[in-house]
Amino acid sequence: MSIILISNISTSRFVLTGFTGLEVYYIVFAIPFSTIYAMVFLGNCMILHVIRTEQSLHQPMFYFLAMLALTDLCMGLSTVHTVLGILWGFVQDISLDACIAQAYFIHALSCLESAVLLAMSFDRYIAICNPLRYSSILTNAKIVQIGVAIICRSSLLIPLGIRLKFLNYCRPHFLSHSFCLHQDLIRLACSDIRFNSFYALALVICTLLLDAMLILASYVMILYTVLAIASREERMKSLQTCVSHISAVLVFYIPIIGLTMVHRFGQHLSPLVQVLMGNIYILFPPLMNPIIYSIKTQQIRVRIQRLFSLKGT
């Protein structure tokens, strides 16, 4: 693998970082990473296909699951060309405009996924705490409104992208990941980055942190309602309907917290740790969510088994 010198790179291009010091093994890493991306695409497409073709799954819970699968699919599409491009050796750097676009989509999709998980917790809260009004509250029109609101909320990141375009990047153009992140870009700028720093912090508080607090509050109320049920069997049945969602929440938030801690307090850590955490952040949730819902959600599991049995006949 050739080494790129900063003097040979246009000032409008940024060098993407793979596994520094392990360039000779990139072709070895490329095979499992390509397999993971294939599983991300096939798994989420399969969830979308099953929900679309099975009339019995046209319910609020599965509409939200389809939103989650579509978000995960888009996350994979937004990073596959740079992550695999570096490992297979046909991508080494990226233009500023492409970098800003990729950073926007990665952060916007994270915001979308957080909002979808919040909507799914609201669905579970209504189903368990107010089951008699479930169908009247979560109508198709209401779900469309929630979906539009989720998409509109992600547009709050647009000012960050616009501001990134006009910063002066005077430091060496080496990014710490094989894809672009907002915090990576502003670290290379010599301009005033206070707007980006404070606005990004405000967005994290008003979206990811607020969503996490509301999800936690919804489960506190769900637990309170479930514990009031006299029958132990009914209590377990109610809680089992939440297992998949709780798993998806953990799979999403743990990598985000880990990556944030590494960027904030891990300056002394090896660059390999940052690269590893970055790849876990973008790949672990899209990979695991189809697996979680295929195993833990009976309706999805049965339909997938039926789909493969039909193909086998």
C-alpha positions as CSV (number, residue, x, y, z in Angstrom):
1,M,0.0,0.0,0.0
2,S,1.5,3.3,-1.1
3,I,2.0,6.1,1.4
4,I,0.4,9.4,0.4
5,L,2.4,12.6,1.1
6,I,0.5,15.6,2.2
7,S,2.4,17.8,-0.3
8,N,0.9,15.8,-3.2
9,I,-2.6,16.4,-2.1
10,S,-4.8,19.3,-3.2
11,T,-5.8,21.6,-0.4
12,S,-9.5,20.7,-1.1
13,R,-8.9,17.0,-0.5
14,F,-8.6,15.0,2.7
15,V,-6.7,11.8,3.4
16,L,-8.9,9.0,4.9
17,T,-7.3,6.9,7.5
18,G,-7.7,3.1,7.7
19,F,-5.9,0.9,10.1
20,T,-2.7,2.9,10.5
21,G,0.4,0.7,10.5
22,L,-1.5,-2.4,9.2
23,E,-1.7,-1.3,5.5
24,V,-0.1,-4.6,4.4
25,Y,-3.1,-6.5,5.9
26,Y,-5.7,-4.4,4.2
27,I,-6.6,-7.0,1.7
28,V,-7.2,-9.4,4.6
29,F,-9.4,-6.9,6.4
30,A,-11.3,-6.2,3.2
31,I,-12.9,-9.6,3.1
32,P,-14.6,-9.6,6.5
33,F,-15.6,-5.9,6.1
34,S,-17.1,-6.7,2.7
35,T,-19.0,-9.6,4.2
36,I,-20.3,-7.3,7.0
37,Y,-21.5,-4.7,4.5
38,A,-23.2,-7.5,2.5
39,M,-24.9,-8.7,5.6
40,V,-26.0,-5.1,6.4
41,F,-27.6,-4.7,3.0
42,L,-29.1,-8.1,2.7
43,G,-30.4,-8.2,6.3
44,N,-32.1,-4.8,6.2
45,C,-33.5,-5.4,2.7
46,M,-34.9,-8.7,3.9
47,I,-36.7,-7.0,6.8
48,L,-38.1,-4.3,4.4
49,H,-39.2,-7.0,2.0
50,V,-40.9,-9.1,4.6
51,I,-42.8,-6.1,6.1
52,R,-43.8,-4.9,2.6
53,T,-45.1,-8.3,1.3
54,E,-46.8,-9.6,4.5
55,Q,-50.2,-8.0,5.0
56,S,-50.3,-9.1,8.6
57,L,-47.2,-7.0,9.4
58,H,-48.8,-3.7,8.3
59,Q,-49.1,-2.5,11.8
60,P,-47.5,0.5,13.6
61,M,-44.8,-1.5,15.3
62,F,-43.6,-2.9,12.0
63,Y,-43.9,0.4,10.2
64,F,-41.4,1.8,12.7
65,L,-39.2,-1.3,12.3
66,A,-39.3,-0.6,8.5
67,M,-38.1,3.0,9.2
68,L,-35.3,1.6,11.3
69,A,-34.2,-0.9,8.6
70,L,-34.3,1.8,6.0
71,T,-32.2,4.1,8.2
72,D,-29.6,1.3,8.8
73,L,-29.5,0.6,5.1
74,C,-28.8,4.2,4.2
75,M,-26.1,4.3,6.9
76,G,-24.3,1.4,5.2
77,L,-24.7,3.1,1.7
78,S,-23.3,6.4,3.0
79,T,-20.0,4.8,4.1
80,V,-19.4,1.7,2.0
81,H,-17.5,3.5,-0.8
82,T,-14.9,5.0,1.5
83,V,-14.5,2.2,4.0
84,L,-14.2,-0.6,1.5
85,G,-12.4,1.7,-1.0
86,I,-9.5,2.2,1.4
87,L,-9.3,-1.5,2.2
88,W,-9.4,-2.6,-1.4
89,G,-7.0,0.1,-2.4
90,F,-9.1,2.2,-4.9
91,V,-9.9,5.2,-2.6
92,Q,-7.3,7.1,-0.6
93,D,-8.7,10.6,-0.2
94,I,-11.9,12.6,-0.5
95,S,-12.9,16.1,-1.7
96,L,-14.2,18.6,0.8
97,D,-17.7,18.7,-0.7
98,A,-18.0,14.9,-0.7
99,C,-16.6,14.8,2.9
100,I,-19.2,17.4,4.1
101,A,-22.0,15.5,2.4
102,Q,-20.9,12.2,4.0
103,A,-20.5,13.7,7.4
104,Y,-24.0,15.2,7.1
105,F,-25.6,11.9,6.1
106,I,-23.8,10.0,8.9
107,H,-24.9,12.4,11.6
108,A,-28.4,12.9,10.1
109,L,-28.9,9.2,10.0
110,S,-27.8,8.8,13.6
111,C,-30.3,11.5,14.5
112,L,-33.0,9.7,12.5
113,E,-32.2,6.3,14.1
114,S,-32.4,7.9,17.6
115,A,-35.8,9.4,16.7
116,V,-37.1,6.1,15.3
117,L,-36.1,4.3,18.4
118,L,-37.9,6.9,20.4
119,A,-41.0,6.4,18.3
120,M,-40.8,2.7,18.8
121,S,-40.6,3.2,22.6
122,F,-43.8,5.3,22.3
123,D,-45.4,2.4,20.4
124,R,-44.5,0.0,23.1
125,Y,-45.7,2.4,25.8
126,I,-49.1,2.7,24.1
127,A,-49.4,-1.0,23.4
128,I,-48.7,-1.9,27.1
129,C,-50.0,1.0,29.1
130,N,-53.0,1.9,27.0
131,P,-53.8,-1.1,24.8
132,L,-57.5,-0.3,24.3
133,R,-56.7,3.0,22.5
134,Y,-53.7,1.6,20.6
135,S,-55.3,1.5,17.2
136,S,-57.0,4.9,17.6
137,I,-53.8,6.6,18.7
138,L,-51.4,5.1,16.3
139,T,-53.3,5.5,13.1
140,N,-51.7,5.5,9.6
141,A,-52.0,9.2,9.4
142,K,-50.3,9.6,12.8
143,I,-47.4,7.4,11.7
144,V,-46.9,9.4,8.6
145,Q,-46.8,12.6,10.7
146,I,-44.2,11.0,13.0
147,G,-42.1,10.0,10.0
148,V,-42.2,13.5,8.5
149,A,-41.3,15.0,11.9
150,I,-38.4,12.6,12.2
151,I,-37.1,13.6,8.7
152,C,-37.6,17.3,9.3
153,R,-35.6,17.1,12.6
154,S,-32.6,15.8,10.7
155,S,-32.6,19.0,8.6
156,L,-31.4,20.9,11.8
157,L,-27.9,19.6,10.8
158,I,-27.9,21.5,7.6
159,P,-26.4,24.8,9.1
160,L,-23.4,22.7,10.3
161,G,-22.7,21.5,6.8
162,I,-23.0,24.9,5.3
163,R,-20.6,26.3,7.9
164,L,-18.1,23.5,7.3
165,K,-17.9,24.6,3.6
166,F,-16.6,28.1,4.6
167,L,-14.0,27.1,7.2
168,N,-10.3,27.5,6.5
169,Y,-8.6,24.1,6.8
170,C,-4.9,25.0,7.4
171,R,-3.9,21.9,9.4
172,P,-2.7,18.7,7.7
173,H,-5.6,17.1,5.9
174,F,-5.5,13.8,7.6
175,L,-8.8,12.4,9.0
176,S,-8.8,9.9,11.8
177,H,-11.4,7.5,10.2
178,S,-12.1,5.9,6.8
179,F,-15.1,8.2,6.6
180,C,-15.9,11.8,7.5
181,L,-17.3,13.1,10.8
182,H,-18.1,16.6,11.8
183,Q,-15.8,16.6,14.8
184,D,-12.9,15.3,12.6
185,L,-13.3,18.2,10.2
186,I,-13.5,21.0,12.7
187,R,-10.3,19.7,14.3
188,L,-8.5,20.6,11.1
189,A,-9.8,24.1,10.8
190,C,-8.0,27.3,11.8
191,S,-11.2,29.4,11.6
192,D,-13.5,30.3,14.4
193,I,-15.3,27.0,15.1
194,R,-17.4,28.2,18.1
195,F,-20.7,28.1,16.2
196,N,-20.0,24.5,15.0
197,S,-19.0,23.4,18.5
198,F,-21.9,25.0,20.4
199,Y,-24.5,24.2,17.8
200,A,-23.4,20.6,17.5
201,L,-23.4,20.3,21.3
202,A,-26.9,21.8,21.5
203,L,-28.1,19.3,18.8
204,V,-26.7,16.3,20.7
205,I,-28.5,17.5,23.9
206,C,-31.8,18.2,22.1
207,T,-31.8,15.1,20.0
208,L,-29.7,12.1,21.2
209,L,-29.7,12.9,24.9
210,L,-33.3,14.0,25.0
211,D,-34.4,10.9,23.0
212,A,-32.4,8.7,25.5
213,M,-34.1,10.3,28.5
214,L,-37.6,10.0,26.9
215,I,-36.9,6.3,26.0
216,L,-35.8,5.7,29.6
217,A,-39.0,7.5,30.9
218,S,-41.2,5.4,28.7
219,Y,-39.7,2.2,30.0
220,V,-40.1,3.3,33.6
221,M,-43.8,3.8,33.0
222,I,-44.0,0.5,31.1
223,L,-42.3,-1.3,34.0
224,Y,-44.7,0.4,36.5
225,T,-47.7,-0.9,34.4
226,V,-46.3,-4.4,34.0
227,L,-45.5,-4.8,37.7
228,A,-49.2,-4.0,38.4
229,I,-50.3,-7.0,36.3
230,A,-51.4,-9.8,38.6
231,S,-50.5,-12.7,36.4
232,R,-46.8,-13.6,36.2
233,E,-47.3,-15.1,32.7
234,E,-48.9,-11.9,31.4
235,R,-46.1,-9.8,32.9
236,M,-43.4,-11.9,31.1
237,K,-45.4,-11.8,27.9
238,S,-45.6,-8.0,28.1
239,L,-41.9,-7.6,28.8
240,Q,-40.9,-10.0,26.0
241,T,-42.5,-7.6,23.5
242,C,-39.9,-5.0,24.5
243,V,-36.8,-7.2,24.4
244,S,-36.0,-6.5,20.7
245,H,-36.4,-2.7,21.1
246,I,-34.3,-2.6,24.3
247,S,-31.6,-4.5,22.5
248,A,-31.7,-2.1,19.5
249,V,-31.5,0.9,21.9
250,L,-28.4,-0.6,23.6
251,V,-26.8,-1.5,20.2
252,F,-27.3,2.1,19.0
253,Y,-26.3,4.1,22.1
254,I,-23.3,2.1,23.4
255,P,-21.2,2.6,20.3
256,I,-22.1,6.3,20.2
257,I,-21.1,6.8,23.8
258,G,-17.9,4.9,23.2
259,L,-16.9,6.9,20.1
260,T,-17.7,10.2,21.9
261,M,-15.6,9.2,24.9
262,V,-12.7,8.2,22.6
263,H,-12.8,11.5,20.7
264,R,-13.2,13.6,23.9
265,F,-10.8,11.9,26.3
266,G,-8.8,9.4,24.2
267,Q,-6.1,11.6,22.8
268,H,-3.5,9.3,24.4
269,L,-5.0,6.2,22.8
270,S,-3.6,4.5,19.7
271,P,-5.2,5.8,16.4
272,L,-6.2,2.2,15.9
273,V,-8.7,2.5,18.8
274,Q,-10.3,5.5,17.2
275,V,-10.6,3.7,13.8
276,L,-12.0,0.6,15.5
277,M,-14.6,2.6,17.5
278,G,-15.6,4.5,14.4
279,N,-16.2,1.4,12.4
280,I,-18.2,-0.1,15.3
281,Y,-20.3,3.1,15.4
282,I,-21.3,2.9,11.7
283,L,-21.5,-0.9,11.3
284,F,-22.6,-2.5,14.5
285,P,-26.2,-1.2,14.7
286,P,-27.1,-1.8,11.0
287,L,-25.6,-5.3,11.3
288,M,-27.2,-6.3,14.6
289,N,-30.7,-4.8,14.2
290,P,-31.9,-7.3,11.5
291,I,-30.4,-10.1,13.5
292,I,-32.1,-9.0,16.7
293,Y,-35.5,-8.6,15.2
294,S,-35.2,-11.8,13.2
295,I,-34.5,-13.8,16.3
296,K,-36.5,-12.0,19.0
297,T,-39.6,-11.0,17.1
298,Q,-41.8,-14.0,16.4
299,Q,-43.8,-12.5,13.5
300,I,-40.6,-11.5,11.6
301,R,-38.9,-14.8,12.4
302,V,-41.8,-16.9,11.1
303,R,-42.1,-14.9,7.9
304,I,-38.4,-15.1,7.2
305,Q,-38.4,-18.9,7.8
306,R,-41.4,-19.2,5.5
307,L,-39.6,-17.0,2.9
308,F,-36.6,-19.3,2.9
309,S,-38.7,-22.5,2.9
310,L,-40.5,-21.3,-0.2
311,K,-37.3,-20.6,-2.0
312,G,-36.0,-24.0,-1.0
313,T,-39.0,-25.8,-2.6
